[in-house]
Amino acid sequence: MILTNEDVKIITSHSSPVLKVFHISFNKPYHFMSLSDNGEIIEWILDLNTKNIREIEKCNLQRPSDEILSINKHELRKLKKGEYIKITSVIQFDNFITVGYDDGLILVYQIEKQNLDVKKPVIPAHDKIEEEDDEEIEHKKKDNNNNKDKNKTNKKNKKDEEDIPLSPIKNKTDEEIMNELSLSIDYYNTFSLYYILLGHSQQIRCLYYVPNKKVLVTSSDNCTIKIYDMTNGFSLYHFNLDCVVNKITLVEKKNTQNLILLSEDPYKLIIDITKEPFSFNHYSFKYNNSSQLEKINNGYYLLGPRIVYLFDNNFEYKASFTNLDQVNYTLLKVYKDNVILFDNENFLQITKFQSLVPKKQEQDPKNKKGSTKNTKGKKDDNNEEQMEQTDQFSIKTELKVKVGNDVISDCYIYEQFGFCSCQDNNLYMINLQEKQDLKNERTQMMIEDEISLQMMKNLSNTKTKKKGKAKDGKKKKK
């Protein structure tokens, strides 16, 4: 089932491609901000009733001047007309936002809450007030007298209405009242530069923050890994590699903490950060044709162009899911029990994983030799082979939704809503719960259709059997 763009809503637009959406958790529950690659930030609140947003503030992240960067020995790049230094990686932790640029610069901004002033300054429409004529003064006096008469009549009507009890919130539900309270806002956020992290000279590929160690791990196109202490902004470790790391995650066991670093090379790099000094090792890793690493409750998903790998919490391989539609995947997200995939044709796909049973394992019930029953304690070789093949699955698309006119760079899921950041400068919103309900209705209809078809087949079989018995009875009588 394919849905069109009508099922997806544009909630805001930026001046450049949108990179990411953040939920500002220390404020209102539906208070978000979106960031584009030129540093433009739009803060907004989602209205649950109208499914529209209320824009609060629009600002730009300020980069340090070239003089400050040159003093700190950062290589400056000459820009052409209309060109700007793009943000390539971004991460949020606590009340900080860290962005990495394509020139190797990393900046840390602190989010600070500011209260709005109740009384705003009134700007006069004209600097000079023209002198009034006598006729205009008389007209104003007449208007004032008329207004006084109207006020008297209004006061009488108000006295009559005082006896009637008013209940403005009587017809409103609790959800509507909570929604109105969440939309009322008396503050805005400022983003002040906190740290300037130097050391990379090329595009920043990945940023990863370890909360309990309070360290930031960064990678860039110059094949370097740096670890910064976020309590003071100093560089702790510097690793020179032979490859570009584009995925970083943390694997925690009982007494150890390991950083897993993946690249396009067939190696898995591990940094043990349990104790200082941190140690560095590398191991062979054949699942290197991947573009995204997503953490889930039971482990990790590793996304490839036409395949999805599943790893456990220790980052050990468990299963693989292959795409039979020959479509390249670009993004993976998890919503409840569903895996949501985005492809290169800008489709959001709600998928289901099905097991792949090889043709060799299909058994004929009439063939007793090939049966999988295990009698007299004998081991069945066919059954063992089938158990070994159960780690291979296929990806079945149950629902497809067209999102945007360009590549989806990220999708932030909050409750039942998915906010899709697109390269066409727009931010799209989709209600995933509605789409999931639609998918469930569709699967239920398919099950009912299969049951009805099976019943029709059974009826036709019984009719043919009765006809055959009747013919046999006539032949015996003859």
N, C-alpha and C positions, 0 to 999 in steps of 0.2 A: 504494500500500500504506500503510495507516494502522495505527500501533501505539498502544497505550493507555498510561496512566500507570504500568502495571506494569513497563514497560521503563525507567522513570526512577526514581531513588532519591533520597529526601530524606536528606541527610547531616547537616544541622544546621539549627537554627531560631533566629531573632533575635527581639527584642522589637518591632521595627519593620521596614518594608520594606528588603530587602537591596539595596545599591547596586552593590557591586563586590567582586571577589575578586582578591587579589594573591598572587604567588609570591615568598616571601622567599628570594631566590637566594643570599644569602651564608650561608645555613644549610643545613639538610638538603634533599635534592632534592625531596621530597614534602611540604615544610613550607609551608603556606598560611595566609592570614588573610582573613577576610571582614568587610566593614564595612557597617553599616546607616545609615539617614539620621538616626538620633539619636546617632550617634557610638559605638555599641557595636561593639567588636572582639572576634572570636573567632579564636584561633589554634588550628590543628589540623594533624595529620599524617595522610596517607592510607595505609591499609593495603592493599597491592596484592592480598593473598591473599583477605581477607574483603570488600574493597571498602567497608569502614567507615572511620570516622575516629577518631582519638584526640585528644580535646580537651586542649590544653595550658593555655591561659590565656584568661580573659575579663575585659575591662576596658572603660573608657569614655574617649574623648578629652575632656579637661577644657578647657572654654572659660574665658577670663579672666573675672574678676568684672566686674560692671557698673561698679564704681568705676574700675577700670583702663581700661575702654573709654571711659567718660565723660571721663576725664582726657585720653585720646588723641583726643577730639572725634569719637567714633563715635556715630552716632544709635542710641539704644536704642529697642526696640519693646516695647510692653506686651503681655504674653501672657495668654491666658485660662487657666482651669483645664484641665489635661491637655494644653495646647498646648506645643510646644517648637520651637526654631529648627532647621529642617531643613538637612541637608547636601545640596546640589544638584549639586555637581561635586567630583571627587576625582581625583588623579593621584599616581603614585609614581615617584620617580627617585632613584637612588643609595640611600642609607639614610634617605630623607626621605619623608614623606607630606604632601601639601598638600591641604587641603579648603576648599571655598568654600561659604558658607552663604546662605540665602535673605534675609538682612538685609544682604548686601554684605561681610561680614567674610571675610577669607582668613587661615587659620592654617597654619603650617608646623610639623610635628612631626618630631623626630629619633628614629629607631629605634635603641635601644641594647640590646645583648645582655647579659643578666645570668645568672650561674651559679646553679643551684639549690643550696641547702644540703643536705648529705648527711644530717645529723642534724636532724630536725625536733623542735620542742618538744612534749613529751607533756603533754597537758592532763588532770589527774586527774578522774575521774568524780564524785567527791564531795570537798568541801572538808574535811569532818571524817571521821575514821576511827573507827568504833564499836569499843568494847571487846569482845574475844572471850571467850567462855565457855570453861571447862575442857574441856567435851565437844567443842567445835569444834577445840581444840588437839589432842586425842587423835585425832580423825578425820584431821587433816592429817598427823600422824605416821605413821599407817597408810598413807595415800596415798603418802607419800614412800618408805616401805619397798617398797611394791609397784612404784613407778617405778624403784627401784634394781635390783630383780630383772629388770624388763623391759629395762633398759639392758644388763645382763650378757648376756642372750640375744641382744640385737641386735648386740653386739660380736662374739660367736661367729659369727653369720651373716655379718657383714661380712668377717671373716677368710677365710671360705670363698669369698666372692664376689670377693676380691681377685685370685684366680688367673684369673678370667675377664676378658678385655679388654673394656672398654666403649668404644663409639663412638656417642655421642649424635647426631653430625652426619652419620652415615653415610648415612641415608636422605633427607637434605635436599639439595635442589638448590642451585645457586649463587644463583639468584634468590630462594629462600626465605631463605637466609642474609643476602643483601644487604638484603632487606626487613626482617628482624629488627633488623639494625644501623641501618637508617634510622629505625625506630620508637623506638629507644632515644635518649632525649633528656635532657640534664642542664642545660638553660638555659631561659630565657624572655625575652621582649622587653618593654622599657618604651618608652613614647611620651612624650617630654618636649617641651614647647612651645619652639620655636626662634625663630620669627619671628611677629610680628603685622603683617600687610600691610593697610594702610588705603587708602581712596581711592574705594571704590565704596559706593553707598548703597542699591542694590537687589540682587535675586537674581543670584548668580554663574552665568553660563551655561556658560563654557568656560575651561579651564586648559590651557596648553601650555608644555612646557619644551624649550628649545633647549640641548642638552648642551655643544656647543663654545663657545657664547657665555655659558653659565651665566646665562641670563635666563629669567624666567617671564612669559608673555603671558597676560593675563586679560581677560575680557569680561563685561559685566553688562547687566541690563535697563534701566539708565539710559543706554544708547547710548554707553558709554565703553569705550576700550581702554587698558590700562595695561601697561607693561613694567617689571618689577622686576629689580634686580641681586641674584642669590641669594648672592653672596659677602658682602653686608652688609645685605641687606633693604631697600635704599633704592629709591625710585621713580625710574626713568630718564626715561620718556616717558609722556605722557598725551594721548590723541586723543579728541576729541569728534566723534561721528558722528550721522547722521540715521537710523540703523537699529540693530537688535540683532544682533550677531554671535553665531552659535551653532556655527560650525565653524572650526577653525584647523588649518593644517598647514604644513609646511616643504618648499619645493622648492629643491633644490640643483643648480646647474649647475656648469660648470667653475670660474668665478671669482666667481660670485654666489650669494647666499643670500636667498631671498624668502619671506616669510610670506604665505600665502594665507588670506584671511578671507572667509567666506561668510555671507550672511544671507538673509532672505526677500525682499529687494529684488533686482531684476535687475542686480546689480553684483558684480564681483569686486574686492575690495580687496587691494592688495599693499603690504607694508612691506618695503623693501629694508634688510636688516640686515647687509649685507656690510661696510660701513664706517660709522663714526659721523661726523656725525649720521645717524640712520636717516631715510629718505625715504618718503613716503606717496603712493600713486596709486590710482586706481580705473578699472575698465574694465567694459564691458557684459558681462553674463553671463546667458544665458537659462535655464540649468539651476538655477533657484533654488528649485524646489519639492522640496527634499531635506531629509532629517532626519539623515543620518549620513554621515560621510566616513571611509573605511577605507583604510589604506595597505597595498599589496601589493608583491610583488617587481617587477612590470612596470609599476606605476603606482598608480592610485587607483580605488576604487569609490565612487560617490556614490549613496546610496540615496534614492529617492523613494517616495511612497505605493504606486504600482503600476508602478514602472520603476526600473531600475538603469543608471547611466551609467558608462562606463569611460573613464578618462583615462590618458595616458602619464605618464612621469616628469617631463616638463616641464609637466604639467597642461594638456595639449591634448586636445580631445575625440577619441575613437577610435570608440566604438560605444555603442549603447543596447540594453537588454534589457527588453522589455515583458511584463507579466503578463497572461496570457489567462484566468486564473481569477477575475479581479475581486476579489482579496483584498488588503487593505492591509498592506504590510510595515512593521515597526517596528524591525528590527535585522538587520544583516548581518555574518557572520563567514566566514572562509576556513579550511578544513581540507584540507591537501594540495592536490589538484586540484579539490576540490568547493567550491561556494559554498553556505553554509548561511544560510537566511533564516528569520526569525521573523515571524509574522503577528499580526494583532490578535485572533485566536482562540486564541492560545497554542500554536500548532503550530510545531515545528521542522521545516523542510523542507530536505531534501538535493536540490538542483536541478541541472539541466543546461541549458545554453544551446544553442538551435537557431536556425539562420539562417532569416530570413523572406524568401522569394522572392516578389515580387509576382506577381499573376495575369498581368500583361502579359508577364512574362518567360518563362512556360511556353510552350515551343515544341512544335509538332506535328512529329514526325519525317517525316511524309509531305509537309509543306509545305516545299519547298526554299527558297522565298524567305525564310522565317523562321528558317532554320537559322543557327546561330552559327558555322559554319565560315567562316574568312577566306581567301578565295582571291585569287590574283594581287595580293597586297599591299593589297587594299581594306580600309578600316576598316569595322567593323560597328557601327552606331549602337546596336543592341539590346544588344550585348555591353558597350558603354561604359555604358549605363544600368544594366545588371545589376551592374557593378563599383561604381557609385555607391551602389547599394542594399544592398551587403553589410555595412554598418555597423548594420543593424537585425536584432535577434535576438529570439526568444521565450524565456520562462522555462518550462521543463518540470519539474514536481515529480515526482521518482522515489520519494521516501519521506517520509512525514509521521509525526511523533512528538508526542503530546500532552505538554506540559511545564507543570506548575503549574496553579493556579486563578486566576491574575491575570497582568498584563502582565509580560513578561521585560524587566528594565531593562538587563541586561548578560550577556554570556557570555564567560567566560575559558577559553581552550583551552590545555591543557598536555599535550603528547604525544598520547595517544589519548583523553583525557578532556575533557569539556566541563562546566564548572561554571556553572550558570545562576542568576543572581540574580533573585529574583522579588519582586513587590510584595505577595505573600501572606505575607511574613516568613520564607519558607523558602529554603534553598539546595539546588538539585537537581544531581545528577550523572548524566551519560549517557556511555556508552562509545561514542564515535563510530566507532571501528574496527569494532566489532561491527555497528553499523548500516550502515557502508559495505560490509562483507562481505555483509550481508543484501541490500543494494541490488544488488551485483554478481551475486549468485545469482539475484535476480529478473530482472535484465536478460538474463542468460544463458538462463534458462528462456523468456523471451519470444522471444529469437533462435531457440532450438531449436523453439519452437512455430511461428514464421513459416516456418522451413525445412521442417518437416513438412507444413504447409499448402500450401506451394509444390510439394512433391513430390506431394501428393495431387492438386493441380490438373493437374500435368503428366501424371500417370497417367490421369486422366479424359480429358484432351485426346487422348492417344495412343489410347485405346480408341475414342473417337468417330471419330477419323480412320480407324482400321482398319475400323470398321463401314461408314463412307462408301465406302471403297475396295471392300469386298466387295459392296455394293449396286451400285456402278458396273460391277463385273465381271460380275454376273449380268445386268444390262441389256444389255451388249454381246453376251453369248452368245445372248440372245433375239433 
